[in-house]
Amino acid sequence: MKFLKTLILAFLWSPIGYAQDSPMPKIEANQFTNDHSLIDTSANAIVLFEYGRSELEYVESERQLMVSHIKHVRIKIFNKDESEDANIVIPLYKYGNTFEYLRELKGKTYNYENGTIVTTDLEKSAIFNEKSSEYLNLTKFTLPNIKNNSIIEYSYRFYTPNVHNFKKWNFQSDIPKLYSEYVAVIPSVFEYNVNLKGHYPLSDQKSELLSKNFLWGGQRQDCSKMTYIMRELPAFKEEAFMLAPVNYISSINFEMRTFHDANGGFKNFTRKWSDIDLELMTDKEFGGQIKNKGAFKTILPEIIKADQNKLEQAKSIYYYIQKNIVWNEFLGKYSQDGVKKALEQKKGNIADINFSLIAALSAAEIEAYPVLFSTRNNGIPSYIFPVMSDFNGVLCLAKIDGKDYLLDASKSLLPFGELSISSINDRGRIVYSKDKSDWIELINTVPSKTFYNIIGKINEEGILSGNIRIQTSGLEAYQKRFEIEEYNSIEEYEEKLIEKTTNFKIKSSKLENLENLESFMVETIEFELNLRDNFNEARILFNPIFYERTTKNPFNLEERKFHVDLGAARHESYNINISIPEKYNLSGGPKNMSLVLPESAAKFSYRSIFENNQLMIRQETFLNNALYSPDEYFHLKELFSRIIQQQNTDFQFTKKND
């Protein structure tokens, strides 16, 4: 960007002009009377028409080249109470010293009343600008006078300094679309890699030469006008256990490849990883920070002990950084304040924290490297060629005694050697040196475990009472600790737990190992369950898996298009021991069973024994892979269907014959 800004200032750049007429078709009565909801009966709205056009423009007020993008949208609202599509939020990001901004924002609502189309304009007073963070502004507005079957439309011109990525266009969204058209006008002196993502092909594609369309260095330059059209697109619906929708939504994406200036100069933006490695390691906000061992010279003896082995020292350093530098909620692949200042202020962005970890490990003579990564909701980085804008954070890789450990000290509750779900996004890029880097898979080698131990007794009045002991580790424990931390106190968490538990009574609860991150987190619940109508002199009918029982299949689609990504392998077990009154015998219940998916990708086993009036049950579920392909989806769906059937079967006890 610095290269482009400097270069453009030396030349006169201006477009001949844009088409001023609206590309929107005329609003007609049949757009109200047609029952568009039949296209997708689950949708609350539909895009009738959508148009976007992007081109490069030198903006005098900003003294730099920018992408000028116009957008026009027309949406029909079926259900005003359920649809959020009249509430518009437009994010505006900061690039360098320049924020993206809007111009020419307009909006209207059309209603069909007594055979007449009635128009209500969006008032300027209904448009709000909000500063969300140092790097993000939001423009918000709600279209007025929304009713069932209202048609809304809005348009704006958008300016962004991010010429490197031109302007991405999403053909697909969370509601269906009848028509989506995008036009890209690119001068011949620029070349972009164009990448179409998603499962749906273009309905139409056109290209046109705009002769002498731009004045460049005193000469008229040709432009390529490319038009991309998709029709009748279904809504994109998020599925359980999937990566970010940005990876799958039908869209068109641009990445600058080359640039030619008016004097014959040439700049190639399609760099090799070796170019990126050199750039990063010589940058004071990247390589300069991870080499800052001096920041830890005086405090390192306080953090580690001489009699600790390298793994123990690494853990001591990790937990020191985790506790002493608080994440300021900002991502970034470059340092925001620097290692030294982050230590002094006890806060920093994710790069500040993990660069501090790398520098401290290196000071202790422990091999450590930065790992560029993209958060889960940011999308998977490109493997075809280096795209630095794909990455928005940095982790740490430590090599200790021949084993690799992926670390993220920015997450306050994350154990050593584990990643949060937001960081598990296919793979990252380890930067070893100025001329060497490589891909690394971002996975949790530690499985997520949940163990339920239930011990109880049914008395003569039909009250089942006892204790539930829940032990969690891995990703499950991290998420549970995070949930608990959101409450103002442990007491508040326990109160909310009692309030939301309706199928049995919680008499007391206790938490252990909340801060001991490498141990099982333990929650103990004293409970009481009234069997009510399922208990009498003649019989007892009950289901011993009454806590956290699987009642809904998480894999319920007819077809899965995307991988199932759990974030980590999973192991769940129930160990149950229930004392039954002596006058009853077991007369019915679920049968023992064992299920195994191909290649042992998943396993389920259930076994019960009734002896000496003790009902003992052991149920185990192993999801041995963190990632399952769409082809394995049906097997998972069938497995959980069988698990639910098994868990929903009650045990029946009948009175013994005298």
N, C-alpha and C positions, 0 to 999 in steps of 0.2 A: 504493500500500500504506500509506503514512504517513497518507493521508486516511482510509482505512478503519479503521486501527487506532485513530486518535484518535476517530473517530466512534462506533465500536462500544463503546468504553469508557464512553460516555455512556448506553448503553442496556443493558437486560437482554436477552440473546439465549440461548435454549435450545431444543433440539429436544424434542419429546414423548418420543421414544425410537426405537430401531431394532428391527427384527425380530431376535430372539436365536437363532432356530432356523437351523441350517445350510441353505443353499439346495442343497447337494449331494444328488443322488439316491442312494438306497441302493446300496451296492456289491453286485453280483450275480455269481454264478459265470460267467454267459455273457459277462461282460466279459473274462474270462480265456480262455475257450474260443473265442470268435469270433476269426477271423484278420483282425485290423484291418490287418495289414501289406499286404494285397492292395489297400488303398486307394491306397497309394503305396509301391511296392516298393523305392524308393530311400531311404525314410525309416527312421530308427532308433527313432523314437518317434512318438506321436500324442496330441494333447490330446483326451480323451474328453468333458470338460466343463469349462467355465470361466465364472465369475460374478464380476462386480464391481459395487459400489454406492458412489456418492459423494454426500455431502451436506455442507452447511456447518454448522459447529459453533463456538460460542464456547468456547475452552479457557481455563478459569480459571487454570491453572498457567502458561500462556504470556501471559495477559492480552491475547489477540488472537483474531480470527476465523481459523479454519483450515478446510481441506477434510479431512473424515474419509472415508477410502476403505477399504472392505473388499474383499479378493480371495480367491477360492477356486479352486484349480486341481486337476484330476485328469488324470494323464498315464500312458499305458501305454508301457513301455519294451520294444522288440522285441529290441534288441541292446545288452546292457549294456556291452560292450567298446568300442562305437563311439559310443554316445549320451553326451552331456554334460548331459542334461536333468535328471538327479538332483542336479547341482551347481548350486545357486542362488546368484546374486549380486544383491542389491537395492541400487541406488545411492540415497543420501540426500544431497540437495543443501542448500546454505546459501542462504537468502534473507534479506538484511539481517543481523540478528544471530541468526536462528533457523534451526536445522537441521531438516530433515524427520526424523521418527522413526517407529519401529514399536512396536506393542503386539499382544498376543494371538497371537504367532507359534506356530503348531503345524504338525506334519508327521507323516505316516504312510507306511509302505510295506506293501502287501498282496501276499502271494504265495499261489498256489493249490497246496496240497500234499495229495495223497491225498484229494481231494474236499472239502477244507476250506480256508476262507480264513483265512490266518494273518497277524496284524497285528503290525508292529514300529513302535513310536513313536519319533519324533525326540527325542533327549535334549537338554536345555538346554545341556549341556556341549559339544555338537556345533555350537553356534551361535557364530559369531565376529564381532566388530565390528572393523573396520579403518579407520583414518584414512588415506585415500588422498591428500588434499591439504587445504589450508586451507578449501576450499569443498566437499569431497566426502568423505563417509563411506561405507563399504561394509558391509553385513551379509551374511555368507556362511554357508551350511550345505550339507551333503550328506545326502540321505535315506539311511537305513540299509538294509542287507540287500538290495541290488539284485541281481536275477537276470534272465535273459531272461524276458520276459512279466510282470515285476513291474508293479504299478500303484502309482503314488505320488500323494499329494495333500498339499497344504500350504495354509495360510490365514494371513492376518494383517490387522491394522488399521493403516493408514498415515495419518500426519498431515502435512500440508504447509501452510505459510503462503501458498503461491502461489494465493490465491483468484482472482487475475486470470485465470489460465488454467484454473481449476477442476481437472479431472483428465482427461488424455488417456487413451484406451483403444485399444490395438492389437488389432484382431480377428485380424489375421494375424501369423504368426511364421515361424521357419525350419523348423517342423514342421507337418504338417497338423492341422486342428482339426475335430472333429465338431460342436461346439456352443460358441458364445461369446455370452454375454449381459452387457450393461452397463446399469445403472440409474443415472440422474442425478436427484437430488431438489434442485430449485432454488426458493428462496422467491420469491414474486411481486415482492418489492422489488428483486430482481436480474434483469437481462436479459443473456443471453450470445449472442454469435454462435456458431452451431453449424455445423461444417464437417466433412463426411464425405469422407475422402480414399480413393483406391485405385480399383481396377478392378471391385470386386465390390459388387453392391447389397445392401441389407439384406434378410434373409429375412423379418423381421417388425419392426414398430414399433408401440408402444403409448404412449398418454398417459393420465394419470389425475390428477385434482385431489385433493390431500390437504388437506381443509378444516381450517382452524385448526391447522395442524401445528406452527407455531413461535410462540413468545412473543416479541414484538418491541415494545419501548417500552410494555409493559404491555398489549398487545393481541395476540390470536392472529392469525397471518398464514397465508394459504394458500400451498401449494407445488405446483409442477408435478412430477409423477413421470413421467419419460420412460424407456421401456425400448427398447433397441436389440438386435436379435438377428441373428446370422449363423450359418448352418449349412454344414457340409461345405466348409470352406475349404481350398484347397490350400496347401502350404508356399510361402512366398515364397523364391525362389531368386535370389541375387545373380548378375548377369551381368557379363561383362567390360565395362569402359569405361562404367560407369553412375554417375550421381550417387548420393547416399546413399539407402539403402532407405527412410528416413523419408519421402521424397518420394512413394513409390509404395505402401507397405504400407497395406492397408485399415485405416482407423482413424477415430476420431471425436475432434474437437478443439474446444476451447472458448476463447473470448476475451470477457472482460467488455465489455459495451456500455454499460449504464446502471445506476445505483444510486439508490434512493429511501430516504431515511431516514424515521424514524417521525414526524418533525415536518413532513414535506412537502418537505424539501430534496431536491435532485436533483443528481446528478453524472453527466456524460456522459464515458465513457472512450473513445468512438469519436472520436478527435481527428483533426484535419487535419495534414498534414505541416508546415504553417506553425506549428502549435502545438508540434510536436516540435522544429522548427528553433529556435524561440525558447527552449525549455526547454534544449536542448543547448548552445546558444551562450552562455547566461547561467550555465550550470553551471560551477563552478570546476574540476571534474574533467574537463571536456570543453573548452568554449570558453576557459576560463581558462588551460588549458595550451597550446593552440595559439597563444595571443596572447603567450606568455612569451618574447618575442624577447630580453629582457634577459639570459637565461641564457647567450646566445651572444655577447654583446658583446665580451668579452675574448678568447674563443678563436676567433672567426670569422676574424680575420686570419691565424691559424695554419693554418686549414683550406683557405681559398681564396686564389688569387693574383689580383692586379689585371689581369694580362694574359690571364686565362682568359675565354672566352665564357660565357654563362649555362648552357649545357648542361654544359660542363666543370666549372663551379662546382657545379652541382647534383650531378654525379657525385662530386665531392670530398666534398661534405657527406654524401651518401648513404653512401659507404664509411666515412667517419669515424664516423657514428652506428652503422653496422652492426658496426664493429670495437670500438667503445668502450662500447656498451651491450649486454650479453648478455641474451638473452631468458630469463626465469625459468620458462618453460614454461606460464605462465598467459595465457589469452585475456582478453577484456574490452573493452567499448566505452567504459569510463571509466578514467581514470588510476588506478593503484594507489598509486604513491608520488609522482607528479609529475615534471615534466621536470627540475627542478633537482636533486632527490634522485636521480633515475635517472642523471644525469650524474655525480654525486658517488660513488654506489655502484657505477656501471658495470653496473647490471642493472635490469630492470623488466619489466612485462608488455607485451603487444603494443601497448596504447594508449600507455604511457609512451614506448616506442621510436618509434612512428610520429608521436605528437604532438611529440616532440623533433625529428624530421625536418621536420615542417611548420613548427615555430617557427624552426628554423635556416634553412630555405629562405626563409621570409618575412623573416628578418633580413638575408638577402642580396638582398632585393628580387626574389625569384623567386616567382611566383604558385603557391600550394599550398593544398590543401583536404583535410579529413578525408573518408574514404569508409567509411560503415558497411557491414559485410558479415557474412555468415554462412558459417562454414567448411563445407566440402563434406559432412562427416558430420553437420552440424547441421540440414541441410535448407534448401530454398529459402525466402527470406522472402516473406511475403504481399504481393501487389500491390493487393488490394482496398481495404485500409485499413491505416494504420500499426500495426504490431505490434512494439514495441521489443524484446520478448522473443525475437523471431526472430533478432536480430543478436547476435553474440557476439565481434566484433572490429572493428578499425578499420585501414584502409590509408591511403595518401597518394596524392593526385592532384597532379602537378606539370604546369603549363602553361608550355611553353618554346618560343618562336619558332613559335607556332601549332600545336604538337603536344602531345598529352596523353600523360603517362607515369604508369602505375600502379606504385606502389612499395611494397615491404614490407621495411623494414630489419631486421625481427626475425629473418629467416632469414639465417644467417651466410654461406651459400654462394650466395645468390641474386644474379644480376647486376642491375644497374640496368635498370629498365624491364621486368622479367619478374616473373611470379607463380608461386608453387609450386602444385602440383595441389590442395592443401588449400584454397587461396584462390579457385580457379576454380569458382564456384558460381552460375552464371547471371548475376546482377547485384547491384550494391551501390547505396547511396544517398549521393551527394555532398551535403555540407552546405556551401553557399556562404556563407550569412549567417543572420541571425536570422529572415529571412522568405523564404528561397529555398533549395530543394534539388531534386535531380533524380536519376533512375535513370541508372546507367552500366553497360554490359555488362562483366563481368569476363572478359577474354580475354587470351591471350598473342598479341600481334601478331607476335612472333618465332617462326618455326617451329622445331620440334625436328629437328635434323639428325644423322645418323650416316653417316659415310663409312668404308668398309672398303677398304683398299688391300693386296692380297696379291701378293707377288712371291716366286716359288719356282722350284725346279729339281728334276727327277726324275733321279737318277743311275742308273747301270747296275745297281745292286743293288735298285732299287725303293724308294728312300728319297726322299720329297719333303721338301725343307727350304727354309727361307726366312724371311721376315719378314711379319708382319701389322701394319699401322698403322691404328689406329682413331681417328678424329677425331669428337668429339661437341660439339654446342652446343645452346643452348636448354634446354628442360625435360629432355631426355635427359642433358645434361651435368650439370645440377643434381642429378638423381637419382643419377648415377654418383658425383659428388663426395661426396654425402651417404652413399652406401654405403661409400665408401673411408674416410670420416671415422669410421665406426662401429668400424673396426679400431684397435687400439692403436698400430700403426705401419704404414708403407708396406710394410715387410718382411713383416709378418704378413699383410697383404692379398695380397702376391705369393705367399706360401706357400700360402694358401688357394686362390688361383687355380690354382696348379699341382696341388694336391690334387684339386680338383673337375673338372679337365679330363682326361677319360679317353680321348677319341677321338684325341688326338695328344699329343705330348710338348712341353712348354714348356721351352726351354733357358734363357731369360732374359726379363725384362720390364722396361719402363721407363715412368715416368709423367712427363708434362710439363704445365705450365700449370694445376696444381691450384689455385693461389691467384690466378692471373690470370683472373678470372671472365668477362671479356668476350672472351677468346680461346677458340679451340677447345681442349678438353681432349684431350690426345694420349696414347694408350697404344700402345707398340710391343712386340710379342712376337716373339721368335726361336723358331721351331718346327721340329719334325721329325715327319713322318708316315710310318709304314711301311705301304706298300700291300699287303704280305703276299700273300694268295691272289689279289689282283687284278693281280699283276704276274708276267710270265714272258717267256720268249724270244719267244713268239708274240703276246702282246697286253699292253696296259695298260688297265685299267678303273678310273676314279676320278671323284670329284665335286669340282670345285675350290671349291665353296661348302661347305666343311667347318666353317667358323666362324660361329656364330650363325645357322645356317640355320633357316628357318621350317619346322617339322615338324608343327605342330598348328594347325589353323585356329582363330583366336580368336573367329570368328563361326560357331558350329556349331549354333545353335538352329534349329528348324523355323520358329519365329515369334518376332519380337522385339517386345516391348511398349513398350520404353523407348528414348529417344535413345541413340546411341553418342556418348559424350563423351570425346575423347582428351586434352583439356586444351590441345592446340596442334596446328596442322597439322604433318605429318611428311614428312620427305624422307630416304630411305635409299638408298645406292648402294654397289655393289661394283665395284671396278676390279681385275681379276685378270690377272696375267701369269705364265704357267708355262712353263718351258723343258722340252721333251720330248726324250729321246734321239733322235739323228738317224736311227736305223734304223727309226723308226716313222712311219706315216702315220695321219691321222685317218680312221676308218671309220664313226663314228656318234656321235650326241650330240643334245642338245636343239636344236630349231629356233629361229631368231630369231622373235621375236613382239613385238607391241605391243597393249596393251589400254587402253581409255579408258572410264570410266563416264560416264553422262549428265551434261551440263553440266560436264564435266572435273572432276568431284568427286574422282576418283582416277585415277591412271595407272600403268601398269606397262610397262616395256620391257626386252627382253633381246636382246643381240646378241653373237655370238662370231665370232672370226676366227682361222684357223690359217695362219700364214705363217712360213717359215724356222724351222720347229720351235718357234715361239712360239704358245702358245694364249692369246689375249687375249679377255677377257670384260668386258662392261659391263652391269650390271643396275641399274635404277633403279625405285624405288617412291615415288610421290607420293600422300599422302593430303592433299589440298588444303584440306579443311575440318577444323576442330577438332570440329565437331558434325555428326552424321548422323541423319536422322530414321528412325523404324522402317520407313518405306517404302523407304528406301535400304539397309536392312540386307541384303536378299537379294543386291543387287548387290555389296556388300562381301564377303559370304560366297562368292559365285561367283568374285570376283576373287582372293581368297586361296586358294581351291581350285585355281585355275589356276596361281597362283604356286608353290604347294607341288608340284604336278605337274611344273612346269618345273624347280624346284630339285632334285627327286628323280631327275631323269634324268641318268645318268652319261655321261661322254665315253669313247669306246672308241678305242683306237689299236692298229693291227695292224702286224706287222713288214713292212717293204718287201720286195718281190720282188728277189732278187739279179740 
